[in-house]
Amino acid sequence: MHLYTENPLKFAFSQTEFEYSSEIQDKPVFGILGVPFDSTTTYQPGARYGPLFVREASYNFEKYNLFLDKSLNTHVQDIGNLESVPGNFNNTCLNLESVISSILEEGIVPITIGGEHSISYGVVKSYDTTGTHNMRDVTILHFDAHMDLRNDYMGEKYSHATVMRRIHDLEPRHIIQMGIRSASAEETHFAQDNGIDYYTPPEIKEDIHGMKNIIHKIKGPVYVTVDMDVLDPAYAPSVGTPTPGGLSPHDLEKLIFSLAGKEVIGLDAVEVSSNSIGDITSINAAKTILDFLFLQ
């Protein structure tokens, strides 16, 4: 081991397997995987650079959380980036399922950095593929400006705009969407007809305690997917589809902290299309991941 060095191509505070293997008792191990893929993006491209700039931004934070009065004591391994196939969702998804499946079979909880939102389908599908979790037991907690419930978008069945519809096809126990402020009539009716609960930013801001209670009441395993456009463009301008009227970082922080004690089987942070160091979107994405890790 070379002391006093760091690797900004890896997420801050991550360890090698050798460093944490002797310490593991009952604590989970988290594996960070970057997925540099943005081939179904329809507005602002660049999410393929998300894993790079989110990792770089992660070095901007302390290993101590003031609000939780807690130091980071979580076993985190940065696995690197997926070998994506530009322009080909199906092949990228096959590669992703293979890698996530191997991570799950090793007993590691995946944290995925996108890339655009379509990648979440490949991650969630891996739980059924490996049998590590039955989707009928899993609640999907979805933070987003958009419902992403279209059955197809511009003729494409697999897209950032259809990802939650494809995840719904996997028959999870429940889908809860928070931060929603943009949807088609078709998506809205589909959500209402299929028991998908969605909450808008005004509802969240007016009753943050009620929203936190909704998360507290989730039973069983939870998969968390965070599209960074859930934040207002004032805080996250570099996303695939920025939409005004969103949450603040403080709102999102409170909701993430509400996951304390929950059986979170995976988390992704997607749609970061930053292309420069210090971009606020990357900083907020890195903070969201760290906020979650501080809970462990």
Secondary structure, DSSP 4 states (H G I P E B T S, - for coil): --TT---TTS-TT---HHHHHTT-SS--EEEEEEE---TT--SS--GGGHHHHHHHHHTTS-SEETTTTEE---EEEEEEE----TT-HHHHHHHHHHHHHHHHHTTEEEEEEESSTTHHHHHHHHHHHHTSS-GGGPEEEEE-SB----S-BTTBSSSTTTHHHHHHHT--SEEEEES--B--HHHHHHHHHTT-EEE-HHHHHHTHHHHHHHHHT--S-EEEEEEGGGB-TTT--SBSS--SS-B-HHHHHHHHHTTTT--EEEEEEE-B---STT-HHHHHHHHHHHHHHHT-
